[in-house]
Amino acid sequence: MKFAVIVFPGSNCDVDMFHAIKDELGEEVEYVWHDATDLSSYDGILIPGGFSYGDYLRCGAIARFSNIMGEVVKAAEAGKPVLGVCNGFQILTEAGLLPGALLRNKNLKFMCRTVPLKVVNSDTLFTNQYSEGEVLNIPIAHGEGNYYCDEETLTRLKANNQIVFTYAGENPNGSVEDIAGIVNERGNVLGMMPHPERAVDELLGSADGLALFKSIVKQWREANYVSHA
Ligand SMILES: NC(=O)CC[C@H](N)C(=O)O
């Protein structure tokens, strides 16, 4: 399986994401600069965290207009897995690929720590290697991680099982219903504030994020299995 890690000016988790895929997962991965206009040769699209365009005007608000985003939309429409972590999640909401918005943390501070994260839906292509209700240790590092959506959207998210992760301990940022990660209705676009790519080896303090990437690969291999019998 071949992944693209999209790099914007100001991305700073691109190297961690690349490392997670190449060294920990052992899959193919390439950096793709935000100016590129073709993602057709990639099977999975990863939008890493960081401070794209210095977080002006809002986190992700400028990155959403980069050339590459038209291709990210195409990939999502084609059913390819698209994962946005932290700034990546913010970009996906700004682009309209995921509902809702990420607001300033309720305490107005940048928060950087490992939090307990609950797997609410293990029936997605991103979470099939977890069990429902499992609690993971995954780092957060954000200033605008306070997930907000209106009542109608929340009702829809619940009805379609689109809430994938919630904060299991104290809600660190004020997110509606402790939401930490959601998928689109089709289930192939995941946005999450915590950083699974920073939790792929016990040496980093946790390896709980690795199964997320393994889930993507497992689903892809099953979907693209070619019998030579
Ligand atoms: N680690 C990140 O991706 C941070 C995202 C964004 N710059 C924020 O502070 O909310």
The ligand as an SDF file (V2000), in Angstrom:
LIG
                    3D

 10  9  0  0  0  0  0  0  0  0999 V2000
   -0.1060   19.7820   16.3360 N   0  0  0  0  0  0  0  0  0  0  0  0
   -0.9240   20.4200   15.5440 C   0  0  0  0  0  0  0  0  0  0  0  0
   -1.2350   19.9830   14.4590 O   0  0  0  0  0  0  0  0  0  0  0  0
   -1.4170   21.7780   15.9990 C   0  0  0  0  0  0  0  0  0  0  0  0
   -2.5420   22.2960   15.1620 C   0  0  0  0  0  0  0  0  0  0  0  0
   -2.7840   23.7740   15.3020 C   0  0  0  0  0  0  0  0  0  0  0  0
   -1.6200   24.5160   14.9380 N   0  0  0  0  0  0  0  0  0  0  0  0
   -3.2480   24.0710   16.7000 C   0  0  0  0  0  0  0  0  0  0  0  0
   -2.4860   24.5890   17.4780 O   0  0  0  0  0  0  0  0  0  0  0  0
   -4.3590   23.7780   17.0530 O   0  0  0  0  0  0  0  0  0  0  0  0
  1  2  1  0
  2  3  2  0
  2  4  1  0
  4  5  1  0
  5  6  1  0
  6  7  1  0
  6  8  1  0
  8  9  2  0
  8 10  1  0
M  END
$$$$
